[in-house]
Amino acid sequence: MKTRVVIADDHKILRQSLNILLQQEQDIEVVGEAGSGQEALDEVLRLRPDVAILDISLPQLSGLDVAAHLRAEAPEVRTIVLTMHKSEEYVARAFREKVQGYVLKDNALEELLKAIRVVRSGGTYVSPDIAGAIVAGFVENYSQGRGSEVISPREREIVELLAEGQSNREIAHLLNLSLKTVETHRANIMHKLGLRSMRDLVLYAVRNHIIEP
């Protein structure tokens, strides 16, 4: 059975090039294209492909915004984002939105076929350049004594909820704790792990597999 794919990118030439590349494969079928985020969301919800390939920098809705909508409205669709961005901030948000593939545009023609097959089979694909940065960050955290083993099960639970975007008050309600207790846990976690911002906390959660794509 062929893997059905929708491609969303506002650069027509790249979109057409990817279409040509994918259509040459016997196990892949491009069933739709889109040039904007809203069009991508509409097409994916209409066609229900196996895989949606989303440029992060789509107009109207970004690729990550589309991924967030799909996570809620079509969780069976696997998502791969295409981007020029190599920063950990983008990687962290992509993981937070539960994308299954993160491919750099520089290497899209070489990596996309592999990425599609990996995510279609239930795996996660990350461009090697990005994967290297994530591993380097994990090694740095571990070498400084900030591995996941240094936090308690309760703290790990709070890290997960914070990384998923829950507020202190929402966490207090979910875990049946007082707001003050959650705030204390949060302060202790930041201090214990040597984190300075929510961005650092999200990256820590990704690197330690507390949240998964």
N, C-alpha and C positions, 0 to 999 in steps of 0.2 A: 504494500500500500504506500502510495506517495505521501510525502510530507507536504502539506498545503501551507503556503507562505504568503503573507502580505508584507510589502516593502513600503516604508514611509520615509521619504527624504525630500527636502525642498529643492535640492540640486538635481535637476532633471537628467543631466548627463550621467551623474553617478547612479541615479536610480535605474536608468536604462541599462547601464553597464552591469549592474548587479543582477538585473532581470535576465540579461543575456547569459551571464555566468551561470545562474541557477537553473535556467531552463535547459541547459545542456546536460544536466544530471538526470538520470533515469528515475531516481527516487525522490525528486523534488518537483513540485508544481507551484508556480507563482500564480495565485488566484486573484490578486488585487494589488493596486498601488495607491499611494496618497502623497500629496505634496504639502500637507499641513497637519497639525496635531488633531484638529477637530475632524478633518476628513479621515485621518488614520483611525481615530476612535470609532467613527461611524462605520467605516469599512470593516474593521475587525469585528465589531458587534454584529454586523450584518452577515459576514461570511464565516465567522467562527473558524479561522484557520488553526493549524497546529502551532505555528510559530509566527509571531509578529516581530519584524525588524524595524526598529524605531530610531531615527536620528534624534539625538538629545536636543538639538537646537531647532526643532520644528517651530514654525510660526503658529500663533493662536494658542496652542497648548504645546508645551515641551514634550519630548519623548518620555521624560520621567513622569510628567503629569498624566500622560496617556497610560503609562504603565500602572500608575496608582489607580486610575479608573478601572483598568482591566483586572487588576487584582481583586477589586470588589465586584465587578459586573461579569467578568469572564475568566475566572481563576484557572480554567482548564487550558487557556492559551498561554504558551510559553513565550517569553519576551526576551529579545536580544536588543541591546542598545548599541548604536554606532556613535562614535564621538571622536573629536580631536583632543578632548580633555584627559589628561593623565593625573590630575590632582586627586589626592585621597578624599577630598570633600565630595567630588562627584561620584567616586567609587562608593563611598559610604552611603550617599543618598540612593544610589542605584540599588545597593543591597537592601536598604531599608524599604524600598518599594518592591522588593522581592523579584527583581529581574533575574533571569537565569543565565544571561550572557552579556559580556561587556567587551566589545570589539573596537579597537582603534581604527579610525578611518584610514590611517596610513597603511594599514595592513589588511583592509577589508577584503580585497579580492583574494588574498592568500588564506585568510583565516575563517571567512564566513561559512564556507561549506562544512568545515570541521565543527564550528560553533553550532550550526543548525543540527547536525547529527548528534552532538553531545547533549544539547538541551532537549531534543526530541526524545532521547532515550532516558531522560530524567536526571541528567547531570547538570553541572554548572561549568560554563566556559568563561575564562577571563584571559584577555590578551597577555602574553608572557611578560611584557614590560610592566603591566599593572600588577600581575601576580607577584613579580619580583619585589615591588614596592611594599606590598602587603606582607610578604614574608619577612622583609627587612624590618618592618615596623614591629612585627611579632617578636622577632629575635631581640630587638632593642628592648622591648617591654620585658621579655623574659629575663634578659641579662641584668636588668635593673631590679629584679625581684617583683615584677608586676604581672606575673602570669595569673591565669584565672584561679589557681589554687589558693591565692592569698585572700580571696573574698569568701564570705560564708554563703551557704545556700540562699538565705534570705537576701543578702546583698546582691547575689547573682540575679535573683528574681527581679529586684528593683532595677538593676542595670538593664535587664532585658526590656522592662516596661518603659524606662526612660528612653532607651535607644529607639523604641518603636513610637516615640512621640507623646507618651502619656504625661500629663502634668502631675505635680506632687499631690494635688487634691484628688485626681482620678486614681492614682496609685493607692492612696489612703483608703478610698472607697473599695477598690478591687481587692485589697489585701486585708480589709477590716482593721486598719491601723489608724492611729491619730495622725493628723497632718504634721504635728511636731515630730513624731517618731520617724515619719518618712523624710522630713527635712534633715533630721539628725543622721539617718542612714545615708542620705545623699551626700552630705558634707563629709562623713567618714569615708565613703567610697572614693570621692574625689581626692581626699588627702592620702588615703592608703595607696591608691593607684598612681598618684602623682599627676592627675589630670587637671587641666586648667579651664576646659570649656566643654560644652555639650558635644561639639564636634569631636574632641578628643575621646569622649565617652563612647560615642557611636563607633568610632574607629576601633577602640578597644573591644567593643562588643563584636564587631565583624571579625577582627583578627583572632579572637578567642572562641569563635563559633557560638557565641551566646545568641546572636541573631544570624539567620541564614538566608541566602537569596532563594 
